[in-house]
């Protein structure tokens, strides 16, 4: 039983109940197994804070982060 923290709400949940992503070349992709990653709980996918968090994690501007958030919702 592994517990991880959501980057948006900072709630600690079981790893199996969360989505794991990583930033690669200023894009968010599902975790590939190598490199740094972050977790988002399923309830925070529609959070208004997600846009701002993605800006910080991936070091992108506001327009790019909106595209990334849309992509995360599709995944």
C-alpha positions in Angstrom: 0.0 0.0 0.0 1.8 3.1 -1.3 0.5 6.6 -0.4 1.2 9.6 -2.6 0.3 13.3 -2.5 -1.8 15.2 -5.1 0.0 18.3 -6.3 -3.2 20.3 -6.5 -5.1 19.6 -3.2 -2.1 18.0 -1.3 -4.3 15.2 -0.1 -2.6 11.9 0.5 -4.2 9.0 -1.3 -3.4 5.5 -2.4 -1.2 5.5 -5.5 -3.6 3.3 -7.4 -6.4 6.0 -7.0 -4.3 8.8 -8.6 -3.0 9.7 -12.1 0.7 9.9 -12.7 2.2 12.3 -15.2 5.6 13.9 -16.1 6.7 17.0 -17.9 8.9 16.3 -20.9 9.9 19.1 -23.3 7.3 21.4 -21.7 4.5 18.8 -22.4 2.6 16.7 -20.0 2.6 13.0 -20.8 1.7 9.9 -18.8 4.7 8.7 -16.7 7.2 6.6 -18.8 9.0 5.1 -15.9 12.1 7.3 -16.0 12.5 10.8 -14.6 10.5 13.0 -12.2 6.8 12.7 -12.0 3.8 14.1 -10.2 0.4 12.8 -9.1 -3.1 14.3 -9.5 -6.1 12.8 -7.8 -9.1 12.1 -10.0 -11.2 14.8 -8.2 -8.7 17.5 -9.0 -8.7 17.0 -12.7 -11.5 19.7 -13.0 -9.9 22.0 -10.4 -9.4 25.7 -11.2 -6.0 25.5 -9.5 -4.7 22.8 -11.9 -3.8 25.5 -14.5 -1.5 27.4 -12.1 0.1 24.2 -10.8 0.9 23.1 -14.3 2.5 26.5 -15.0 4.9 26.0 -12.1 5.7 22.3 -12.7 6.3 22.5 -16.4 7.6 26.1 -16.5 5.2 27.2 -19.2 3.1 30.3 -19.8 -0.6 30.6 -19.2 -1.8 29.8 -22.7 0.4 26.7 -22.9 -0.8 25.5 -19.5 -4.5 25.7 -20.7 -3.6 23.4 -23.6 -1.9 21.0 -21.2 -4.9 21.0 -18.8 -7.2 20.1 -21.7 -4.8 17.3 -22.7 -4.8 15.9 -19.1 -8.6 15.9 -19.1 -8.6 13.9 -22.3 -6.2 11.3 -20.8 
